[in-house]
Amino acid sequence: PENSSQNSSKNSSKNKGPSVPIIINAQVQSLINFYTKNPKGRIHFQKTLMRAREYQQLMEDILTKAGLPKKLFYLAFIESGFNNHAYSHSHACGPWQFIASTARKYGLKIDYWVDERKDPELSTKAAAKYLSDLYAQFHDWYLAAAAYNAGDGFIQKLVKKYKIKNFWQVKKQKNYVNIFTKSSLILSNFDSIRYCFS
C-alpha cells in the first residue's frame, strides 16, 4: 500500500489543476520593472490591484470549475483592468472585453435594457468557455491568450504562415511583439509583481 506522504502528494497534485508555464525573459522583465519601479506604472497597478481583489475569488472559482488555470484570471487585467464598464474603440465591453458577436456566441444577452458583458460572473463564465475553445484550437495557453486578445482568426493565420507550434515562436516575428508580450506578462509573472505591493 502507498504511504500517507505519497497519497498526500498525489492529492495535492490533483488539486492544483492545469497551469500556465512560468517563463521570464527580457521583454517580460522590462514590463515587470515598469509596474514595480516606474511611478506611473505603480499607480496604475495599485488601482487595478484593488479592483482585482474584489473579483478574484469569483472569477478564479469559475475558471477552476471549468478546468482552466486560475492564472487566466489575470487576462482581465490586460483586457480591462477589471473594469466592468470598460468599452473599447472596437466596441468590446466589460471586464473580459467581448465584442457583441462573440458575446452572443457564448451565451451573453445584449439588448437595449441589459448588457451581460458587464456582469462579472456571467462574462467570466462566457470567457471560460471561449478560452477552453481557444486552447482546444491552439494547444498552448499563451497562444490561446494571444488569440483572446488579438482574435483567433489572426493568430491562426500566423500559425499556418510560419508553421508555429508555440507562443514563443510567434514572438520571433517582430511585428507582433507588442501583442504577445502584453498577453504573456500577466500570465507568467503577475504574482511576482503583486508581491511588491503587499
C-alpha positions in Angstrom: 0.0 0.0 0.0 1.1 3.6 -0.6 2.2 5.6 2.4 0.4 8.8 3.6 3.0 11.1 2.2 2.6 9.6 -1.3 -1.1 9.9 -1.1 -0.8 13.5 0.1 1.5 14.3 -2.8 -0.9 12.8 -5.3 -3.9 14.6 -3.8 -2.0 17.9 -3.8 -1.2 17.3 -7.5 -4.8 16.7 -8.3 -6.0 19.8 -6.5 -3.6 22.0 -8.4 -5.4 21.6 -11.7 -4.0 22.8 -15.0 -1.3 25.5 -15.0 0.3 28.1 -17.3 4.1 27.6 -17.5 6.2 30.3 -15.8 8.5 32.0 -18.3 10.7 35.0 -17.7 12.6 36.8 -20.5 13.9 40.3 -21.2 10.6 41.6 -22.6 8.6 40.3 -19.6 11.2 41.6 -17.1 11.1 45.1 -18.6 7.3 45.2 -18.1 7.6 43.9 -14.6 10.1 46.7 -14.0 7.6 49.2 -15.4 4.8 48.1 -13.0 7.1 48.0 -9.9 9.6 50.8 -10.4 8.0 53.4 -12.7 5.8 55.8 -10.7 3.1 55.8 -13.4 3.2 52.1 -13.7 3.0 51.6 -9.9 0.0 53.9 -9.6 -1.9 52.2 -12.4 -1.1 48.7 -11.0 -2.1 49.7 -7.5 -5.5 50.9 -8.7 -6.0 47.8 -10.8 -4.9 45.5 -7.9 -7.7 47.0 -5.7 -10.3 46.1 -8.3 -8.7 42.7 -8.8 -9.2 41.8 -5.2 -12.9 42.4 -5.5 -13.4 39.8 -8.2 -10.5 37.4 -7.9 -12.3 34.7 -5.8 -15.4 34.7 -8.0 -13.5 34.6 -11.3 -10.9 32.1 -10.2 -13.6 29.7 -8.9 -15.4 29.9 -12.2 -12.2 29.2 -14.1 -11.3 26.3 -11.8 -14.7 24.7 -12.2 -14.3 24.9 -16.0 -11.0 23.1 -15.7 -8.9 26.1 -16.6 -5.7 27.6 -15.0 -6.5 30.1 -12.3 -3.9 32.5 -13.8 -6.2 33.1 -16.7 -8.0 35.4 -14.3 -5.3 38.0 -15.0 -6.2 38.2 -18.6 -8.9 40.6 -17.4 -6.1 42.9 -16.3 -4.9 43.1 -19.9 -8.4 43.4 -21.3 -10.0 45.9 -18.9 -8.1 46.4 -15.7 -11.0 44.6 -14.1 -13.3 47.5 -15.1 -16.9 46.2 -15.7 -17.8 49.2 -17.7 -14.7 49.3 -19.9 -15.6 50.0 -23.5 -13.0 49.9 -26.3 -12.8 51.6 -29.7 -13.6 48.2 -31.3 -16.9 48.1 -29.3 -15.6 45.4 -26.9 -17.2 45.7 -23.5 -16.9 44.5 -19.9 -14.1 43.0 -17.8 -13.4 40.4 -20.4 -13.9 42.8 -23.4 -16.3 40.8 -25.5 -17.4 42.2 -28.8 -21.1 41.7 -29.4 -20.9 38.7 -31.8 -18.5 36.7 -29.6 -20.6 37.5 -26.5 -23.8 36.2 -28.1 -22.0 33.2 -29.4 -21.1 32.3 -25.8 -24.5 33.0 -24.3 -24.4 36.6 -23.2 -27.5 38.7 -23.6 -27.2 42.1 -25.2 -30.1 44.4 -25.8 -31.4 47.9 -25.1 -32.0 47.1 -21.4 -29.2 44.8 -20.5 -25.6 44.0 -21.5 -24.4 40.9 -19.7 -20.8 41.6 -20.9 -20.7 43.9 -17.9 -21.7 41.2 -15.4 -18.5 39.8 -13.8 -20.0 36.4 -13.1 -21.8 35.8 -16.4 -19.0 37.3 -18.5 -16.4 35.1 -16.7 -18.4 32.0 -17.5 -18.5 33.0 -21.1 -14.8 33.8 -21.1 -14.1 30.4 -19.6 -15.9 28.7 -22.5 -14.1 30.9 -25.1 -10.7 30.2 -23.6 -11.5 26.4 -23.5 -12.2 26.5 -27.2 -9.1 28.5 -27.9 -6.9 26.1 -26.0 -8.5 23.2 -27.9 -7.7 25.0 -31.1 -4.0 26.0 -30.3 -2.9 23.6 -27.6 -0.9 26.3 -25.9 -2.1 28.7 -23.2 0.0 31.6 -24.4 -1.3 31.2 -28.0 -4.8 31.0 -26.5 -4.3 34.2 -24.5 -2.9 35.9 -27.6 -5.9 34.7 -29.6 -8.3 36.0 -27.0 -6.6 39.4 -27.2 -5.9 39.7 -31.0 -8.5 37.3 -32.4 -8.3 33.6 -33.1 -8.5 34.2 -36.9 -5.5 36.4 -36.8 -3.4 34.0 -34.7 -4.5 31.0 -36.8 -3.1 32.8 -39.9 0.2 33.3 -38.2 0.3 29.7 -37.1 -0.3 28.5 -40.6 2.0 31.0 -42.3 5.0 30.5 -40.0 4.3 26.9 -39.0 4.2 27.9 -35.4 3.8 25.4 -32.6 4.0 27.7 -29.5 3.8 31.3 -28.4 7.5 32.0 -28.3 7.9 31.1 -31.9 5.3 33.8 -32.7 7.3 36.4 -30.7 10.2 36.0 -33.1 8.1 37.8 -35.7 9.0 41.3 -34.5 5.8 42.9 -35.9 3.7 41.1 -33.3 6.0 41.5 -30.3 3.7 44.1 -28.5 0.6 42.0 -28.8 2.2 38.9 -27.4 4.3 40.5 -24.8 1.4 42.0 -23.0 -0.5 38.7 -23.2 2.3 36.8 -21.6 3.3 39.3 -18.9 0.4 38.8 -16.6 0.1 35.0 -17.2 3.7 34.5 -16.4 4.5 36.9 -13.6 1.5 38.7 -12.1 2.2 37.2 -8.7 5.8 38.4 -8.8 4.6 42.0 -9.4 1.8 41.7 -6.9 4.1 40.9 -4.0 5.8 44.2 -4.5 2.6 45.9 -3.3 1.9 43.6 -0.3 
